[in-house]
Amino acid sequence: MKYAVQQLVKFMLLMVAVSVVVFLLVDASPLDPVQANVGQAALLNMGEEKRAQLAEYWGVGVPVWERYLAWASSLLHGDWGTSLRFNASVTDVIATRALSSLALMGIAWVASGVIGFVLGIVAAAWRDRPPDRAIKGYCYLLASMPTFWIGLVFLMVFAVTLRWFPIGFSVPIGMSAADVTLADAARHLALPALVLSLVGVANIALHTREKAIDVLESPYVRFARARGMSTWQALRRHGVRNLALPAITLQFASVSEIFGGSVLVEQVFSYPGLGQAAVTAGLGSDVELLAGIALVSAALVFGGNLVANLLYGVVDPRLRPVRRVHAREGRAHGEKTVTRGHEGRESGLEGRSGERRGLQAAHSAARVAACGPDPGEANTEIAQLSKKRHATDALRAGEGASSLEEGASHAGEGASPIIAGRFLHRPRARRVANRRIALAACLLSAVALAAIVAAGLALGGVATTTDFAQKNLAPGMAHPFGTDWMGRDMLARTLAGLSTSVLVGLLAAGCSALIALALGTVAALGGKKADAVVTWLIDVVMGLPHIVLLILISFALGKGFWGVVVGVSLTHWPSLARVVRAEVLQCKEAGYVATARRLGASRVAVAARHVLPYVLPQFVVGLILLFPHAILHEASITFLGFGLPAEQPAIGVILSEAMSYLSAGMWWLAVFPGVALVAVVLLFDVAGSSLRRLVDPHQAQE
């Protein structure tokens, strides 16, 4: 109960922090509250006295903190304001729209979790074999696709071409609510739910795969396999329980991603839910409704995390509170464990020295084998002596330091000079080959991206040239990507849009990475208070779905190039900040850093000379991996109408305009730009993964 109360208090404090952020963003907009509520025409015919009364009523000229307290007090009393677009109270609009959205998100949330969990286990069981490669390829490709483009493709294939599902809406057009059956509602819900289910599959499947591989390589599973248990039996009896905690974490953490995806899916399918209401409120300057939907989305995300934290104690008995009656027994057991730990450490030291002696014998055997005419006969005696002498040391290592398999492998290598020779040369050759492949992939990806940007800049004028004599042409030799309804060449338009998206992504990812570096370093080096402040900032930013937060920032700053850059920069730094914080904390515990502090070096000097060079490789990798996320979110927010202006060639603009022509059979307007966007995102992923292999020695050996 104490833990539950602590989590509830944290939930309420986070909601207060989110309400402050939402209010400040809405209040920062240049919108005149009097004009927004009474209209331009009524305002022009209104007297000065009446304007002053309305300005006082809407809080014009009142300090920000007083207006926030008044707004928060109204929220607590159930008065969330009136929606201008729907001419109803905000609570009624949210309650009506929430039913449709919760049904859509609930089905997608359960389906994505189950499918991702199963795919992750299957990939781990068939590691490095065709099923594993197929699942990983599917997940990487799925993660590189924007949600709204998947919706457009499914809409074009299953609704327009095959006509298996309706084009949109939640009920049949022209049918009264009383005549709508459950089958009609399910038929309209099926396609949006299917698209939204694909959003969270990739992340859950890949994380489950990594955790399942760790479980399969654990000592208890290896022991079970040695007793004759199959891989699937070991996973069923031992793996599922150990995968439950990360599965719960990923499942409830995906609430934010599911809600953000629902905003895009509802816009594509014209589904009347909270997501479509948020877009309508943002485009229509409906301040009260936009703020209410933002708070509801944050409550869903924080509520999911709260439920996950409360379920930890149920799933994992190690996290349950220990009763006081068992404290004395636990203390005695702890003393015995410490004693055994000292004994094990001593045995481990002896075993590790035996491993070193076994490895030296293996080296000697390999050298003798290389010099002798017959390696097998020349080293028979050496191999036998090495095997007898170092097997005991290997067993000591296994008992004291959990190194039984490593010590036995070294002893076995001493028994066979040919295997020893392979042991000496194969890892180095593999590392060199992997580094060369990673370097080549990184360079090729960079060259391809540079060529796309250069081509887009060169074809900027052609992309905006109209020729109505060439309108609505299908792909052909003259126009490989076809033309649109204004006769504009879609190849030139697509390249120009990709160039704009790449430039926005580069600038936004760079700014976001600098924010992450600064806050992560401050959190790790600034003490407990600074760490607590940065942690709260991360929780608050991650509490709002990215799409909703981008809509709020766009509402506050306005549309355009710099509005998109600032919005993406302010929403994508938390994940990299956590990585930087962890790297800095690890560097702080290093011996050379402690020595520098004892010698009198200041915090600034330690950070500049030791911490930054240590963090730089992971920072560069994280910076490159931010690019695809920045590009996808720029395209998404532009697709919704909050990003780049319609007159500027951009992928989001192109795909948004293509929605109106899908029913006319002009499929090329949506297919080719979407495929090109996915290809660019995959190039950034390849570049980031390749660079990670270059800077991370553990990845270079895989």
C-alpha positions, 0 to 999 in steps of 0.5 A, a space after each residue: 500500500 505504501 508503494 501504491 500510494 507513492 505511485 499515485 502521488 507521483 501520478 498526480 504531481 506529473 499531471 500537475 506538471 503536464 497541466 502547467 506545460 499545456 497551459 503555457 503552450 496554449 497561452 503562448 499562442 498569438 491568438 486573441 481570446 476575445 476575437 477567438 470566442 466572439 468572432 471577427 465580425 462581432 468584434 468589429 461591431 462591438 463597443 469599447 466598453 463591451 470589449 473591455 468587459 470581455 477582455 476582463 472575463 477572458 483574463 486579458 492582462 491578468 498575470 499568467 499564474 493567476 490565469 493558470 490557477 483559475 483554469 486549474 480550479 475550473 478543471 477540478 470543479 469539472 468545468 473544462 470550458 466550451 468547445 467552439 468548433 463543436 458548440 458543446 462543453 469540452 467534457 461532453 465532446 471528450 466523453 463522446 469521442 473517447 468511446 470510439 478512440 478507446 475501442 480503437 486503441 484498446 484493440 490495437 494495443 492488445 493485438 500489437 502486444 500479443 503479436 509483438 511478444 510472439 514474434 520476439 520469442 519466435 525470432 529468439 528461438 530461431 536466432 540467426 536463421 531465416 525466421 529470425 532474419 525475416 522477423 527482424 527485417 519486417 520489424 525494421 521495415 515497419 518501424 521505418 514506415 510512417 503510420 499515416 502512409 500505411 493507412 493510405 496504402 491499406 485504404 487504397 488497397 482494401 477499401 478502394 480497390 478490393 472494396 472489402 472495407 468502407 472508405 472511412 467513418 465509424 458508421 455507414 453514411 446516411 444511417 441513423 445511430 439507432 439503425 447502426 448494428 454491431 456488425 456495421 461498427 465492427 466493419 468500420 473499425 476493422 481497417 483502422 484497428 489493423 493499421 494501428 496494431 502495426 504501430 507498436 509491433 516492431 518495438 515490442 518484437 525487437 525488445 522481446 527478442 533481445 530479452 529472450 536471447 538473454 534468457 536462452 543464454 542464461 545458465 539455468 536454461 543451458 542446464 535445462 537444455 543439457 538435461 534434454 529439454 527442448 528450446 520451446 520447453 525451456 522458453 515455456 517453463 523458464 522464459 515466459 516468466 522472465 519475459 513477463 516484466 519487460 513485456 509489461 513494461 513495453 506494453 504499457 509504455 506503448 500507450 503513448 505510441 498508440 495514442 499518437 498513432 491513433 491521431 494519424 489513423 483517425 485523420 486518414 480514415 475520418 474516424 471520429 475519435 479524440 485524435 481527429 478532434 485534436 486536429 480539428 481543435 488545433 486547426 480551428 483554434 479551439 483552445 479549451 478542447 485542445 488543452 482538454 485532449 492533451 490532458 486526457 492523453 497525458 492521463 492515459 500515458 501516465 495511467 499506463 505507467 502507473 498500472 505497470 508499476 503496480 503490476 511489477 510486485 504481482 508478477 515478480 515476487 522479488 519486488 514484493 515487500 518483505 515482512 518484518 518477521 523475516 528481517 532477522 532471517 534475511 540478515 543471517 542469510 545475508 551474512 552467509 551470502 557475504 561469506 560465500 561471496 568472499 570465498 567465491 571471489 578467492 576461488 574465482 581469482 585462483 580460477 582466473 589465474 588458471 585460465 591465464 595459464 591455460 591460455 598461455 599453454 594454448 598459445 605455446 601449442 599453437 606456435 609449436 604446431 606452426 613450426 612442426 611438420 605435423 601439428 597433430 603429432 608434434 603437440 600431443 604431449 603438450 596438449 595432454 599436459 595442458 588438458 590435465 593441468 588446467 582443467 582443475 583451474 577451469 573448474 575453480 573458475 566456474 565455481 567461484 566466478 561463474 566462468 566454468 564455460 570460459 575456463 573449460 573452453 580455454 582448457 579445450 583449446 590447450 588440448 588442440 593446437 589447431 583449435 587454438 590457432 583458430 581461437 587466436 585468429 578468427 575473432 580478429 578477422 571477424 572484427 576486421 571484416 565487420 568493421 569494413 562492412 560497417 564502414 562501407 555501409 555508412 559511407 554508401 548511406 551518406 553518399 546516397 543521402 547527399 545525392 538525394 538532397 542535391 537532386 532535390 535542391 536542383 529540381 526545386 523549380 521543376 517541382 513547382 512547374 505546372 502544365 495542365 496539358 500533362 495532368 493526371 498522367 500515369 507513370 511512364 518513360 517521360 514521367 517515371 512517377 507520373 504527374 498530379 492534377 496540376 501536371 507537376 512531375 511527381 519525381 521532381 516533386 518527390 525529390 524536392 520534398 525529400 530534400 526538405 524533409 532531410 534538411 529539417 530532420 538534420 537541423 531538428 535532430 542536431 538541436 535535439 541532440 545538443 539539448 540531450 547532451 547538455 541535460 544528460 551531462 547536468 543530470 549526471 554531474 550536477 548532483 541529486 537535485 539536478 538529476 531529479 529536475 532533469 528526470 522530471 523534465 524527461 517524464 513530463 515530455 514523454 508523458 505527452 504523445 509526440 504528435 499531441 505535443 507537436 500540435 501544441 507547439 505548432 499552435 503556440 509558435 505557428 506553422 512554417 519551417 522554424 516552427 517544425 524545427 523547434 517542435 521536433 527539437 523539443 520533443 525528441 531529446 529525452 531518449 538520448 538524454 537518458 543514454 548520455 546520463 547513463 554513460 556519464 554516470 559510468 564514466 564517473 565511476 572510472 578509476 582515472 576520473 577518481 584520480 583526477 578528482 583527487 589531484 584537484 581537477 574541477 568538475 568542468 575540467 573533468 567533464 572536458 578532458 574525460 567525460 566528453 571524450 568518453 560519451 562522444 561515440 554514443 552521442 554521435 550514434 544517438 544523433 544519427 539515430 534521431 534523424 529518422 524519427 525527426 523525419 517521420 514526425 516532420 512528415 506526420 505533423 505536416 500531413 496533419 496540417 501543422 507543419 510546412 506550408 502547402 505551397 512548399 514541396 514536402 512529403 507530408 504535403 504531397 501525401 495529404 493532397 493525394 488523399 483526395 485522389 485515391 478514389 479516382 485511381 491515382 495510386 502513384 500520388 501516394 505510393 512513390 512518395 511514401 516508398 521514397 520516404 521509407 527508403 530515406 529513413 532506412 538509409 539513416 537507420 543503416 548509417 546509424 547501425 553501421 556507425 554503432 558497430 564501428 564505435 561499439 566493440 561488442 557489436 563489432 563481434 556480432 
